[in-house]
Amino acid sequence: MTRFEPRDQIRAMSGYHSPQVDVPVRLNTNESPFPPPTEWVTMLADIANTVSWNRYPDREATELRTVIAQRHGVSPDNVFVANGSNEVLQTILLTYGGHGRTVVTFEPTYQMYGQIARVTGANVVTGQRGDDFTLDSAEIDRIVQQHNPAVTFLCNPNNPTGVIESQKNLDTLLSLASGIVVVDEAYAEFADWSAISLVNEDLPLIVTRTFSKTLSLAALRVGYAIAPTWVIEQLNIAVLPYHLDAFKQAATVAALLFTSEMETRVSLIKTERSRIELALQGHGIRVWPSGANFVLFRPHGENVQGFWSQLLNHGVLVRDCSGWPRLEGCLRVTVGTPQENDMFLSAVEAIMASHR
Ligand SMILES: *Cc1c(COP(=O)(O)O)cnc(C)c1O
């Protein structure tokens, strides 16, 4: 059969996949290790019973936007919700990126920015972070002056490095007044500052959040943006009509009754994160200080793929980042439950011992 060729942008890409392997301890995709409250799961049956399944859902997701707005002390007109923050990012790029426009990322960072930007036709320019993966304001200045981006991404804390972005860098970007600036706060609850309080009508600033990480609802696929009203209006034009189904809207409203319960786990994760960082350093392994629920590390002098598959032999799956630009030799481990972290650390211990 002759195959019809896809667009150049699609053909040039191999896609974005996190291989899922069926192992006892899965620490590769930064989800919460804790399921959501059982009370919420029980409520879902009632919610399913109240949905008017023959009707289209509320296209504006009014109630959901209202409760999210309350959570952040903004107006519902400052809130855009979609199926995961990846769809939020895609909608931003459909609205402000696209053919003939430039999108800027500072590497290493979340791979989906470049991927979605290319799929939606934009030209992607990458600035570089330093060896410690912090970003120098001179680099921001250079890239923005040279390329005049339509959209620039910062990720705070940054995935996959865990490094917290400085507010000074965001201020620098905004003062250069070049296009839309997106701050992706997928891991904000684990870090010490948020850009949400900076959002106002006079700044081209969009902050994105997700239910997938702290809120233990990766399976539900919900994310949102907090932005000026004039941005939200345009995003609503670009997105598909009725993109949020009625069940999801109601289930998410119900989930927001339990946020404090889900957020109390944050302090446990942070304690476990320090334990992992210290233990890895104790083995002479380089780690980058993390403000998120994962730790990037580089097993020194090791064959990193070998290290990754030995972890797998011990039943522990982590993310192999070693093939990504700037991340030679690096693995990323998601902070799990204390038991899962124990299994990870004893696997590391065993691997290091076998090399001695
Ligand atoms: C996990 C993650 C997301 C979340 O995507 P969802 O589509 O909401 O699950 C967004 N940005 C970053 C940097 C992430 O790590």
Boltz pocket constraint, residues with backbone or C-beta under 6 A from the ligand:
constraints:
  - pocket:
      binder: B
      contacts: [[A, 29], [A, 30], [A, 83], [A, 84], [A, 85], [A, 86], [A, 87], [A, 110], [A, 155], [A, 157], [A, 159], [A, 184], [A, 186], [A, 209], [A, 210], [A, 211], [A, 212], [A, 213], [A, 218], [A, 221], [A, 222], [A, 223]]
      max_distance: 6.0
